[in-house]
Amino acid sequence: MIGPAMFTFDTTWTRDLPGTFLRQAPFVAPAPRYVALNRPLGARLGLDLDQLQAHPEWFAGAPPPGADPVALAYAGHQFGNFSPALGDGRAHLLGEIVTPLGRLDLALKGSGRTGFSRGGDGKAALGPMLREYLISEAMAALGVPTTRSLAVVATGETILRQEGPLPGAILVRLAASHIRVGSFEFFSARGEEDKLRALLAHTIARHDPDLAPDDALGLFDRVTARQVRLIAEWMGLGFVHGVMNTDNMALSGETIDYGPCAFIDAYDPLACYSSIDRQGRYRLDNQPKILAWNLSRLAETLIPLIPGAPDKVVGLLNERLEAIAPAYEAAFLQVMARKLALPGPDAALTAGFLSAVQGRDWTATLRGLAEEPGLGDWHAAWQKHRLPDHADRLCAANPAVIPRNHLVEEALTAATAGDMAPFDALLAACQTPYADHPARFTQSAPPDAPRHVTFCGT
């Protein structure tokens, strides 16, 4: 009998998909301790918070009873180039837990080498793990589908990165699942149609149980709808994911992997923060295009799973792919109608706003639109169309606080040096993003701030 403080594991992945993972034990951290523990989320999961607090080693080499740590296999297109065998090089799925919030993957990131590490050490530094904790929790508070962070555990050891020696840490992540476009690409590239069919049935059972277990087209339609909504929400917030590889597109429709991500300050459609994205493949205005590109890769894997002549199947999938761009545009206009306090989608007013807001603070301009005379003729046109209760609607739809890049970097620098106070204060503000907060949480970066650059932390 699993006690109330433990996790109720019921892992369908290892039952349904044998041979699609490596059984791997996480490395044993020498001195694990929590640096961040999401007690509100733990309470919603029905966990005994006192016992959870007492056992950081559960996530640092001594998994809780019932866990069966594995490294998942998947492929992926990384910056457009296909890698047939990526897999979890520094992550472990402890298992699926049954909670009041539903079935969730309980996984670790930075938990040591696996058979997919390809020469890496499989570990993570404290800063990038705290970044994912902070930004994923901010996204949840903003109402954007996302993986969640339960904890960050300091390992008590030092790891070496380009910046020098850094404190090591492990992120504890919860996800509706870790099924990715790259999961389907893995079996497709190997020609393992039987495993592709098993993965299809597993995915449908996990996310769309009302569909028939072999309904590949139905699943594709559901995944497309979820991803269209997700990217539209990102764009409305000015969020740049930074690494939209196919192995980072979850079929659940959640935002996954907060590596080189950032929120824009001044609006710039060319905004790109990743240190390794030198061509701007994943810049802000390219995200809707990459959405369609990634879904095209998923469609290719589904061709043998759809009954009918190949040319007919390809035609059905192409029809769906051609519909992605207009579906995204409609979703984005819906998002902007909400953010601009309009009675409905308005392509002309949205386009005019994107032109007028160039170089201005995206978040602050939207929040203060009612008192923003600096947008010239567009503002006058907007006043004629806005809803009567626009002021309340603007505050309800546009956050006062986002994880602004300069504040994130200040908080992570302090945390790496042992001071968690700035991180805790920023996290608290981001968890209530629509409330009023001190000006230091809402102001743009200083004019003399250096260009913001983000790193994956590998």
Summary of the structure (lengths in Angstrom):
residues: 458
radius of gyration: 22.2
end to end distance: 38.8
largest distance: 67.8
contacts: 1538
relative contact order: 0.11
helix: 44%
strand: 17%
